[in-house]
């Protein structure tokens, strides 16, 4: 049987393995450590998304509960969607940190409109 030359596929695999070598202490090729590093990086990227969303929710909730207007986070988000004000949590958290008055204006307008509709009987 003739010898099969792997060509660019094997080169790609080896180049990828060599790129991992420089990141670990000792500089030896440790495939198990490479596989673990790839799995951890993938897992932690998804975890980072969850952590940021949790941080934004915490910031919004703390600013809404504290201050001039006592309003619940879940009701606030529900009323935002009911009023079709599609502001995502990242933007709302930035507003809460940078300009608290703007967040209070948004929440007050939502409360007024929702209470007016409920008192008129139109839900």
C-alpha positions as CSV (number, residue, x, y, z in Angstrom):
1,X,0.0,0.0,0.0
2,X,1.3,3.4,-0.9
3,X,1.9,6.1,1.7
4,X,-0.8,8.7,2.1
5,X,0.2,12.2,2.4
6,X,-2.2,14.1,4.6
7,X,-1.5,17.5,3.1
8,X,-3.2,20.6,4.5
9,X,-5.5,18.8,6.9
10,X,-2.6,17.6,9.0
11,X,-0.9,20.9,8.8
12,X,-4.0,22.7,10.1
13,X,-4.3,20.3,13.0
14,X,-0.6,20.6,13.9
15,X,-0.6,24.4,13.6
16,X,-3.6,24.6,15.9
17,X,-1.8,22.3,18.4
18,X,1.3,24.5,18.2
19,X,-0.7,27.6,18.9
20,X,-1.8,26.0,22.2
21,X,1.8,25.1,23.1
22,X,2.9,28.6,23.7
23,X,0.0,29.3,26.2
24,X,0.9,26.6,28.7
25,X,3.8,26.4,31.1
26,X,6.7,24.3,30.0
27,X,5.8,24.5,26.3
28,X,5.1,20.8,25.8
29,X,2.2,19.5,23.7
30,X,-0.4,18.3,26.1
31,X,-3.5,17.3,24.2
32,X,-5.7,16.7,27.2
33,X,-4.9,20.1,28.5
34,X,-5.6,21.6,25.1
35,X,-9.0,19.9,24.9
36,X,-9.8,21.0,28.4
37,X,-8.8,24.6,27.5
38,X,-11.1,24.6,24.4
39,X,-14.0,23.2,26.4
40,X,-13.5,25.7,29.2
41,X,-13.3,28.7,26.8
42,X,-16.5,27.6,25.1
43,X,-18.3,27.2,28.5
44,X,-17.0,30.4,29.9
45,X,-18.1,32.5,26.9
46,X,-21.7,31.3,27.5
47,X,-21.3,31.9,31.2
48,X,-20.1,35.5,30.5
49,X,-23.4,36.2,28.7
50,X,-25.4,34.9,31.6
51,X,-23.3,36.9,34.1
52,X,-23.7,40.2,32.2
53,X,-27.4,39.7,31.9
54,X,-27.6,39.1,35.7
55,X,-25.5,42.2,36.3
56,X,-27.8,44.4,34.2
57,X,-30.9,43.0,35.8
58,X,-29.5,43.7,39.3
59,X,-28.5,47.3,38.3
60,X,-32.0,48.0,36.9
61,X,-33.8,46.5,39.9
62,X,-31.7,48.4,42.4
63,X,-32.2,51.7,40.7
64,X,-36.0,51.2,40.3
65,X,-36.5,50.1,43.9
66,X,-34.3,52.8,45.3
67,X,-35.2,56.5,45.0
68,X,-38.4,58.4,44.0
69,X,-40.4,55.6,42.4
70,X,-40.9,52.2,44.1
71,X,-41.5,49.8,41.2
72,X,-40.8,46.1,40.8
73,X,-38.4,44.9,38.1
74,X,-40.6,42.3,36.7
75,X,-43.6,44.7,36.5
76,X,-41.3,47.3,34.9
77,X,-40.1,44.9,32.1
78,X,-43.7,43.6,31.6
79,X,-45.0,47.1,31.2
80,X,-42.2,48.0,28.9
81,X,-43.2,45.2,26.6
82,X,-46.9,46.0,27.0
83,X,-46.2,49.6,25.9
84,X,-43.9,48.2,23.1
85,X,-40.9,50.1,24.3
86,X,-38.2,47.7,23.3
87,X,-35.2,48.7,25.3
88,X,-32.9,45.9,26.1
89,X,-31.5,45.3,29.6
90,X,-28.0,46.5,28.6
91,X,-29.3,49.9,27.6
92,X,-31.6,50.2,30.6
93,X,-28.6,49.4,32.9
94,X,-26.5,52.1,31.2
95,X,-29.3,54.6,31.6
96,X,-29.7,53.6,35.3
97,X,-26.0,54.3,35.9
98,X,-25.4,57.4,33.8
99,X,-28.7,59.2,34.0
100,X,-31.1,58.2,36.8
101,X,-33.6,60.9,36.0
102,X,-34.1,59.5,32.6
103,X,-34.9,56.1,34.0
104,X,-37.3,57.7,36.5
105,X,-39.0,59.5,33.7
106,X,-39.4,56.3,31.7
107,X,-40.8,54.4,34.7
108,X,-43.2,57.3,35.6
109,X,-44.6,57.4,32.1
110,X,-45.1,53.7,32.0
111,X,-46.9,53.8,35.4
112,X,-49.2,56.7,34.2
113,X,-50.1,55.0,31.0
114,X,-50.7,51.6,32.5
115,X,-52.8,53.0,35.4
116,X,-54.8,55.2,33.0
117,X,-55.6,52.1,30.8
118,X,-56.6,50.0,33.8
119,X,-58.8,52.7,35.2
120,X,-60.5,53.2,31.9
121,X,-61.1,49.5,31.6
122,X,-59.0,49.0,28.5
123,X,-56.4,46.4,29.0
